[in-house]
Amino acid sequence: MFDETTIRFADHLAKAEADRRGVAPLTELDREITVQQAYQVQLLTIQRKMEQGQRIVGKKIGLTSLAMQKLLGVDQPDYGHLLDEMAVDANGEIPFSRVLQPKVEAEIAFVLKKDLTGPDVTPLDVLLATDYVAPALEIVDSRIQDWKIRLQDTIADNASSGLYVLGHTRLSVDKLDLAQMGMVFYKNGQIMNTGTGAAALGHPANCVAWLANAVAQFGISLKAGEVILSGALSAAINAEPGDSFQARFAHLGEAGVRFSS
């Protein structure tokens, strides 16, 4: 199913994870690598992790802000898989040995009660299929040295996924205006930035609809019970040992995490 190039690139990223040392970008090793080839590398990596006993528990959407899309020269988001071993307890502690070069983002998480199968999923379909939303933090990470990534690099690297945190609050979408929801993001008790739900493609449900339609090309659906991280509401913040992070969302509570020193 996977060609030799896909296997070689998946091995390249796996070595970075095993050695805890960033590696050269795939786009430097092969300047002709396509987005479709990069997704094949991601799928092989996920298949290997499942063969090792990990489970897919959701998906994450990246590059939902215009600023990040312009930075990488793209006009659409990307996506990755969430595995059970990526989940971190609310207000829990992450040993810094679990990460390489982490950054933290504040997001709104959707948890589904119905499957969503593309290619014609609408934002309304997303809202009707959502069991609840929750405050979330995503710890993005990269196996590419110094975050020297282009679109194909981050896609192949499971959309630069690392870990994620869900806050304790669970609310129905019909009780919230997700586009207008404000968020304040703190690092070590200091405000770092703010955002609103509209920062994620105008509405977080737009992101989830895009995702459902995008994964359909690989015969993948979003499943009931899955966690969907809908995209950052503000800029990602670098994390160092000893740092703590907290995102407070209007009407949706908060999500927090800290890194061991």
N, C-alpha and C positions, 0 to 999 in steps of 0.2 A: 504493500500500500504506500509506503514512504520510500522515496528515492534516496540515493546515496548522499546527495547534498543535504537533504533534510536531516538525515541521520547524523551527518557530520556536524551540522550547526546545533542540533539538539545536544550532542555530546559536548560541544564547545561551551554551551551555557550550563550544562550539568556539571562540568568540571569547575566552573566558576563558583557554583553553589557549594560543591563539595570542598573546594580548597579555601572558600571564603576569601576570594580575591577576584576583583573585577577583571574582565577579559576584553579583548579588542572588539569593536562593533562588527556585527555581521556585514554591515554596509561597507566596511573597509576591506573585509575578506572577499566580498563579492559585490561589486558595485552594480551588478545587474539584478540582484535579488528583488523579487516583486512582493507586493503586499500579499498576494495569494500564497506564494511560497513561504512567507513569514508566518502566516496562519497555520500552514502545515507543520512548521517547526513547533509552534505552540501546541497543536493538537497531539503531536508525538510526545512532547514533554508531559502533557496531562495524562495521556494513555499510560506512560511509564509510571507515573505517580500512582495511578489507580491500580496498576499491577502490583505495586508495593503496598497496597491496602488503604490508600487514601480515597476519600469520597468527594464527589462534586456536590457542593451545597449551594452554589449560586454562581452569579456572574458579576463582573464589574465593568463599568463603562469609563473610558478615559478620553482625554482630549475633547471635553465638552465645551470648553471656553474658547472664544474666538482668539484670545491672546495666545493660548497654547497651540491652537491650530496654525496660526500665523508663524509661530516660532519654528514649527516643524514643517511648514510649507504644505499643509494639508487642508482639506475642506470638509472633513467629516471626523467623527470620533473613532475610537477603536475599542476593543473589548478583550477581556480575559476571563479566566475561570477562578472561582473561589473554591478552595478545598477545605475539608473539615479541620485540618491541622493549622489553617490560617486564622481561625477564630480566637480572639482574646477576650477574656471576661471584662465587663464594664468596670472601669476604674482599676483594672488590673495592672500588673507590672510585666514588662517585656525585658527579658535578659538581652543585653545588647549583643550577645553572642548569636542571637537568632537572626540578626540583620546585618547588612553590609554597609549601605549608605542611605539610610532611611530618610524619608520626608513624610510629613503628616498632612492629611487633607480632611476637611469637614464635609460631610455629605448627608443626604437623606437616603435611607435604605427602604426599599419596598420588599415586603414579604408576600408572596403570592398565595392565593387560595385556589386558583385555577391555572391550567396550562395556558401559555400563549404561544401560538404557532404562526410564524410568518408565512408568506411575505406581505400580508395586507393588514397587519395589526395597527390600530389607531391609538392615540393617547386615551381616548374614551375606553377602548377595550382594556387598556392597562389599568385604568382606575377601577373598572368593574371587576377585574381579576385580582385586585390587591386585597389581601386580608388586612394588613395594617402597614403603616410606615413607622420608622423609628429613627432617632438621631444616630449618627454613625461617624466613626473616624476610619479612614483608610490609611494604612502605613504603606506607602508605595516604596519600592526598592528596585534596584537595578543590578543585574549581574554584569552590566557593561561598565567598564572602568570610567569613573568620573562623570557618569551620566552623559557621555558623548553619544547621544542617541539620535537617530532619525526614525521616521515612522516604522520602517521595517524592523528596526532593532527592538523597539518597545513591543511591537506586536509579537515577534518571535519569543520575547522574554515574558510571555503571558501578561502583556500590557503593563509591564513593570509592577506586577502584583507582589505584595509582601504579606501583610497581615491586615485584619480588620477588627473593629470593635463596634458592637451595638449597645446603645444606651438602654436603660430599663423601660422607658416610656413606649407604649404601643397605642397608636391612635388610628381610627378609621380615616380614610382620605376625605370622606364627606364632612368631616369636622374641621378641615384645615384649608387654607388658601396657600397651596404649596408654592405657587409662583411668587407670592408676596412675602413669604415667610422669611424673616430676618434671622441672621446668624452672626454671633460674635465669637471669634477664635482666639484662644489664649495659649501662651507658652510661658510656663513658670509664673503664672498669675498675671502676666502682662498682655494687654490686647495686641495682637499681631495684625489682624485684619478683620474685615466684616464682609458679609455677602448676603444674597437672597436666593431663593429657589430659582428665580428667573435667570440666574447666571448659568444654569445648566440647560442650554438650548432653548431658553425661554420658559421652560416648565420641566421639572424632573420627569414627568410622565412622557414627554416627547423623547427623552433619552431612552427610556425603557422600551417604547414602541420602536425606536430605531434599532435597538439591540435585538428585539424579537425578530425583526425583519432581516437583519444582517446575518444572524446565525442560521437562518433558514437555508442559506446556500450550502451549508454543511450538513443539512438534515437534522439540525439541533433545534429543540424547542425549549422555552423557559418553562420549568415545571412547577406545579403547585408545591408550596413549601420552600422554594428556593429564595435566597436572599439576593436582591439585586441592588448593588451600589450604583446610584444614578449619576454620579459625577460631582466633582469638587465645586463648592460654592465660592471658593476664594483660592488664592495662591497657596501652593504647598509650602510648608515650613520645614527646614532642615532640623533633624533631631540628633542630639548627642547624648552620651551616657549621663544620667541624672536628670534629664529634662522631663517635664510633665506637660501634658496638653489637655485642653478642655474646649469643647465647642458647645455653646449654649444657643438653642434654637427657640424662637418665639413660639409659645404654645406646644412645643414638642419636647421640652426638657433638654437634657444634656448628655454628652458622651465624653468620657475622659480616659486617659491612659498615662502611664509613666514608664520611663526606661531606666533599668538598673544602671548604677554607676560602676 
